[in-house]
Amino acid sequence: MPFYQLVRSQRLAANLDQMWDFISSPVNLKEITPPYMGFGLTHKLMSDKMYPGMIITYRVSPVFGIKLTWVSEITHIREREYFVDEQKVGPYKVWRHEHKLEPIAGGVLMTDIVTYQPPFGFIGVIANILFIKRQLKNIFDYRAIALEKRFGKYIEP
């Protein structure tokens, strides 16, 4: 079955340290997740900062209000540059999310690369066409607005 990819970039009026401090803390995920997703961490974290091998467990309602457990592992980190989370348990057959930061004049360029494969073979292909792709776009649109509210609108220097 096919893999799909969502790539989103956003310029933010923040410095690299501010952005890294924010995105590398799992407790901030709720702030950038749409409320209708019902996001909530389900265990006490051993650290408020991500590290390679960290397991993050949360509940989320991605479809029709059905609550699911999602378990992610932080598989790669390069401090102040990027980290990768990969779904271990959750709604997708495969989910890999790269979060990249790059300093630019007047701010930070943040790029997200999500590579995913829906479950259920051909049914997942149809689900991706009908709603998964659109839902992911909406989630990242919400996230872009939330980050801009928090860090400010980027203005070309």
C-alpha positions, 0 to 999 in steps of 0.5 A: 500500500502507498505511503503519503507525505505532508510537508509544511513550512512556516516562518515564525518571529522567534529565535531558535532557542525560543522555538526549540524550547517550545517544540521540544517539550511534549507538554506544549503539544496540547496548545498546538492541537485543535481542541476537537482532537481531545488531546491529552497526555496519559502519563507523567513524563520523566522529563519536560524535554524530549530525548532519544528513546523518550516514549510519549503516550496520549489520548486523541480523537482523530475520527468521529470522536473515538478516543484512541491511545497514541504512543510515540517514540522520539527516535532522533534528536539534533539539539536546536535543529530537528527531532523525529517522532514515530508512532509505535501504537496508534491509528496509522500503520506508519507515522513518522514526523520530522520537525526541523528548525532553521534560523533565518533573518528575523526568525525561524523556518520550521518545517514538518515532514509527515510520512504516513500510511493509513491502516486497512490496505485499500480501505485506508487508501480510500479513507486518505482520499476522502478525509485523512489528507484533508484532516491532516491539512486542517490540523497543521493549519490550526497549528500554524495559527497557534504558533503564529499567535504564540510567537508572532507573525513573521515579517520579512526583514 
